[in-house]
Amino acid sequence: MAPSPDPSSSPDEKVFDPHLDQDTVLENLGYQQELKRSFGLLGMIGFSFSIVTSWTALGGVLIVGVESGGPPVMIYSWIGISVVTLAVAYSMAEICSAYPVAGGQYSWVYLLAPPRWARGLSWVTGWFMITGANFILGQANLSNPDYTIERWHTVLVAYLVSVTAAAINIYGPHLLDRISKGAMIWNIVSFFVVIIVILACNDNKQPASFVFHDFQNFTGFGTGFAAILGLLQSAFGM
């Protein structure tokens, strides 16, 4: 039987005392602190920023928005997708603050899923990294159409990614902090450089009606379906 809640506690009461040491918090979750913490606040911000890097992701799929709705869909879908993404981000942040473990999603799934399904769902979540292996092999196939992707290729690439990530985290965590800071600075500076160069070199400026009103559809589909396709650019960027 689950223990009855303490009537003296309030809904806003923290799970852990904010004055507790981080190692103590981990011990309460059943983990023993073994690795050194080498990331500072700026390094952590840079690490997250370099993973998301929304503007570069949007640039990589810019053609999707241009053909499927044009500037209006690109702008308004960005606003809508941002609102929905914030809801997901706040939920993930709440879970992360309650369970600050290095495993991330697969650890959270194990802790929050029903006990009967916890192990299986956690295992599946951890193996989502295999999509990264498929991406690498897909790039190889794109460069060399004669190359045929086999299932064992995917497994070997997944093992390679796991071993490489483990080696970097064990032997070079101090380098990751510096790389994260450098990546954040590089992304921010390059953003302003690209925007300034485009505005300075482009003599063909469009009116505001083209940006906020004129719907462009070069997909061959109907207007509604083209707009849905245009949403994919913002969704991918976030």
N, C-alpha and C positions, 0 to 999 in steps of 0.2 A: 504494500500500500504506500502511495506517495505521501511524504510528510506534509502536514497541513501548514499553510503559509503563516508566517509570524504576523499577528495582527498589528504589531507596532511598526512594521516596515511599510514604506510608502512606495508607490510605483516608480518614483524618481530616484529611489535609492540605488547606488552603484553596486554592481556585482562584487567588485573588489574595492577595498579601501584605496583611494588614490595615493596614499602615502606608502603603500606596500612596495617593496623592492620588486623589480621586474622578474627576477629569478624566483621569488616567492610566488608570484602570480602563475608562472609556468609550472611550478611544482604543484600548485592547486589544480592545474589542468592535467596533471599526470606526466609532465615532461621534465627532464633534467637538462639544465643549461650546459651545453658542451662546446658550442662554437663561439668564437669571439665576435663581438659586435663592433664592426669597423665603419659602419655608415653613420655619417652625421645627418642633420636635418636637411641641409642643402643637397647632400648626396642622394637622400631618399626622394626628395622632390625631383631631382634630375633623373633618377632611375625611372620613376613613374612617368615623367614627362617624355622621356625618350621612347618608352613603350607605346604610349598613346599617340604622341606627335600628330595631332589631328590634321594640321594643315598639309603635311607631306602626304598623309594617307588620302586626303581629299584630292590632292594634285595628281596622285597616281590613277584615280578613277574619274578624272575630270570629264572625259569624253562621255561617260554615262549621263551625267547631268546636262551636258551641252545638247545631246541628241534627244534626251527624254524629258522634255519640258522647258529646257533652257534656264536662263537666270531666275525667273520667278520660282520655279520648282526648287532650284538649288538653294535659294535664300529662305523661302518659307519652310521647306522641309528641314533645313538645318535648325531652325528655331524649334519646330515640333519634335524632331529627334533629340535635340538637346534636353528638352523638358523630360521626355521619357527616359533618357539615359541617366539624368540626374536622379530619378526615382530609383533606378537600379543601383547607381553608385552609392546613394545614401543607405540602401539596404545592405549592400556589401560592406560598407564602412561600419555599420552597426554590428554585423557579424564579426568583422575583423577586430573591433575593439573588445568584443566579448571573448573571442578565442584567438589571441595573438600568437599563432603558431606558424612555423616556417612552411609547413605543408600547404597552407592556403586552402584552396577549394576542396581538395580531396579529403583533407582533415576535417573541414567543416561538414562535409557530407557525412562522414563517418560519425561525427558527434551529434548531428541533428536528424539524421534519417532514422526510421524505425529500426530497432536492433536486428530484426529479421533480415532486413535488406541493406544494412549499413556497410558490410564488407564488400558486397557486390557492387553497390552504387559507388563506393569510394574507389574501388579498383577501376571501374569504367571512367570515372572522372579523371583519375590520374593518367589514364591512357589516352585522353583527348589530345595529349601532346603528339600523338601519332599523326595528327593532321598537319603538324609542322614538317614531319618527314615526307608526307605526301606532297606538300608544297615544294620542297627541295627537289624531289624526283620529278614533279611536274615541270619545274624550270629546266631540268636536264632534258626532259622529253621535248620541251618547246624549242630548245637550242639544237637538239639532235632528233629529228622526227623518226629516225630509224631505230632509236632506242626503245625497247619494250620494258615497261615497269612490271616487275615480278613481286609477288607478296613477300618473299624473303628479302628483297631489296628494301622494302619498307621497314621490316623488322630490324635489319642491320643499321639503317640510317637512324632509326629511333634509339637503338643502343648507343650509336655514336654520339647523338645529341645528349643522351643521359650521362655518358661517361665524360664528355667534354664539359658539360655544365657542372658536374660534381667536382671535377679537377679544378675548374676555375674558382668555385666556391670554397674549396678546401685550401688551395695553395695561393690564390691571388685575390682574396676579398679586398685587400687594401687598394688594389688597382681598380676594382669595380667602382669604388667611391669616387676616384679621380675621373674615371671614364664617364661616369654618370654626370658629374658636374660639367665636364667638357662637352658632352653630347647636348646638354640643356643649353649651354651658351651658344654652341654651334647652331642649334635649331632656331633659337630666338634671333640671332644675328642674321642668319640666312633668310629668315622670313622677311625681315625689313629690307634686306638687300634685294630680294626678288620683287617685292611689291614696289619699291622705289624705282627699280630699273624698268619694270613693265610700264608704270605710269609715265616715266620720263621718255621712254622710247616709242610709245604707242601714240601715233597722231590721229588714229581713227577712234575717237571717243563716241560712245553711244549715249542717247538721251535717257533720262530716268524712266521713261515709259518702257523702253526696251528691257531695262534691268528688273523692274518691278511688275510689269504687266504683260508683255508680249510672250505668249506661249509658243515654244518651238517644238515641233514633233517631226523627227526624221527617222523614227523607228519602223514605220509601216504599220503600227498598231493604232488602235483607237486612242482618243485623248485620255480617257481614264486609265487605261493600262499603261500608257506612256508615262503618266504622272507617277504611277506606282513604281515603275522601273526607275524613275528619277530619284525616288526616295532611297534607293540602294546606295547612292553616292554618299549621302549624309550618314546612313546607317553604317557603312563600311568605315567612314572616317572617324566615327565615335566608337 
